[in-house]
Amino acid sequence: MAKIEKELQSVILAMSSKEKDKLLLRLIAKDRVLLERLRFELLEESSTIEERREEIRKAIDHLYQTPVYSSGYLMMDIRSVNALITHHVKITKDKYGEVELTLRLLNDCFEKQLKWIERYSSKTDKLASYVAKRTDFCAE
């Protein structure tokens, strides 16, 4: 993050409230994650956290209900759902949900798609390594 010079800082603070608000809104609009986080905290008042978790649970269920053609495709799909979990945590700061959803993602992988980890190939090796790293994350 760039540091604001003292002279510029004092000029900005001397601006009218209306001008500062206008600049602030323009800056916030450029950061999508900050915008979503403010919406979650200020408008939803953090009351939709369970609904947000449920959407990710549905994505996990959908992932393991669709047929998988290789361990490479399975890994891509797991990584995309993991990205949803990461985004959820950035917005909500929901540490409990992060652990719960990641464990569900990994447990379902072992329960429903174990054949893609058991059979050895270079893609399977990468998938097994990825699952192991994610599992290690949950243990921390």
VENLIN-V736820 format. One record per residue. RES is the residue in one letter. PSI is psi in degrees with one decimal (none if undefined). OMEGA is omega in whole degrees, 0 to 359 (999 if undefined). Layout:
res->RES psi->PSI omega->OMEGA
res->RES psi->PSI omega->OMEGA
This chain:
res->M psi->134.7 omega->181
res->A psi->141.7 omega->179
res->K psi->138.9 omega->181
res->I psi->130.0 omega->178
res->E psi->149.6 omega->181
res->K psi->-41.1 omega->182
res->E psi->-46.2 omega->179
res->L psi->-40.5 omega->179
res->Q psi->-44.3 omega->181
res->S psi->-35.0 omega->178
res->V psi->-42.1 omega->179
res->I psi->-44.8 omega->180
res->L psi->-25.2 omega->179
res->A psi->-11.5 omega->180
res->M psi->159.4 omega->177
res->S psi->155.6 omega->181
res->S psi->-38.5 omega->180
res->K psi->-44.1 omega->179
res->E psi->-41.4 omega->179
res->K psi->-42.0 omega->179
res->D psi->-41.4 omega->179
res->K psi->-45.4 omega->178
res->L psi->-41.3 omega->180
res->L psi->-45.5 omega->179
res->L psi->-37.9 omega->177
res->R psi->-41.5 omega->179
res->L psi->-44.3 omega->180
res->I psi->-38.5 omega->181
res->A psi->-22.3 omega->181
res->K psi->-16.6 omega->182
res->D psi->99.8 omega->185
res->R psi->-40.7 omega->181
res->V psi->-44.1 omega->178
res->L psi->-40.1 omega->179
res->L psi->-46.1 omega->179
res->E psi->-39.3 omega->180
res->R psi->-42.6 omega->178
res->L psi->-39.8 omega->177
res->R psi->-45.8 omega->181
res->F psi->-45.9 omega->184
res->E psi->-39.7 omega->187
res->L psi->-44.0 omega->182
res->L psi->-46.9 omega->181
res->E psi->-12.0 omega->180
res->E psi->37.8 omega->178
res->S psi->17.2 omega->183
res->S psi->-10.0 omega->184
res->T psi->16.6 omega->185
res->I psi->-39.9 omega->180
res->E psi->-37.1 omega->177
res->E psi->-39.0 omega->178
res->R psi->-41.1 omega->177
res->R psi->-41.3 omega->182
res->E psi->-37.2 omega->177
res->E psi->-39.3 omega->179
res->I psi->-37.0 omega->175
res->R psi->-41.3 omega->178
res->K psi->-39.1 omega->178
res->A psi->-38.4 omega->178
res->I psi->-45.9 omega->178
res->D psi->-43.3 omega->179
res->H psi->-39.0 omega->179
res->L psi->-44.3 omega->184
res->Y psi->-3.4 omega->175
res->Q psi->-23.3 omega->180
res->T psi->143.6 omega->181
res->P psi->141.7 omega->180
res->V psi->136.7 omega->184
res->Y psi->-18.8 omega->177
res->S psi->166.0 omega->178
res->S psi->-28.8 omega->177
res->G psi->-45.2 omega->178
res->Y psi->-38.9 omega->178
res->L psi->-43.6 omega->180
res->M psi->-41.9 omega->178
res->M psi->-43.0 omega->180
res->D psi->-41.4 omega->178
res->I psi->-41.9 omega->180
res->R psi->-36.7 omega->179
res->S psi->-38.8 omega->177
res->V psi->-36.9 omega->176
res->N psi->-34.1 omega->176
res->A psi->-36.1 omega->176
res->L psi->-41.4 omega->179
res->I psi->-45.2 omega->180
res->T psi->-43.2 omega->178
res->H psi->-42.1 omega->178
res->H psi->-43.6 omega->182
res->V psi->-37.2 omega->178
res->K psi->-38.1 omega->183
res->I psi->-45.0 omega->190
res->T psi->-15.9 omega->186
res->K psi->34.0 omega->184
res->D psi->86.3 omega->182
res->K psi->-40.4 omega->178
res->Y psi->-45.8 omega->179
res->G psi->-36.4 omega->179
res->E psi->-47.1 omega->181
res->V psi->-46.2 omega->181
res->E psi->-48.0 omega->184
res->L psi->-37.7 omega->178
res->T psi->-42.5 omega->177
res->L psi->-40.1 omega->178
res->R psi->-43.5 omega->179
res->L psi->-45.3 omega->182
res->L psi->-42.7 omega->179
res->N psi->-44.9 omega->179
res->D psi->-32.7 omega->177
res->C psi->-47.1 omega->180
res->F psi->-38.0 omega->183
res->E psi->-37.7 omega->190
res->K psi->-18.8 omega->184
res->Q psi->29.2 omega->184
res->L psi->-29.3 omega->182
res->K psi->-27.4 omega->181
res->W psi->-15.3 omega->177
res->I psi->-33.1 omega->183
res->E psi->-42.3 omega->184
res->R psi->127.5 omega->185
res->Y psi->132.6 omega->168
res->S psi->173.2 omega->180
res->S psi->-37.1 omega->179
res->K psi->-39.5 omega->179
res->T psi->-38.4 omega->178
res->D psi->-42.8 omega->178
res->K psi->-41.7 omega->179
res->L psi->-47.2 omega->181
res->A psi->-39.5 omega->178
res->S psi->-43.4 omega->180
res->Y psi->-45.5 omega->180
res->V psi->-40.5 omega->179
res->A psi->-42.1 omega->179
res->K psi->-40.7 omega->178
res->R psi->-37.6 omega->179
res->T psi->-41.2 omega->178
res->D psi->-38.2 omega->178
res->F psi->-42.5 omega->182
res->C psi->-25.4 omega->181
res->A psi->-19.9 omega->183
res->E psi->none omega->999
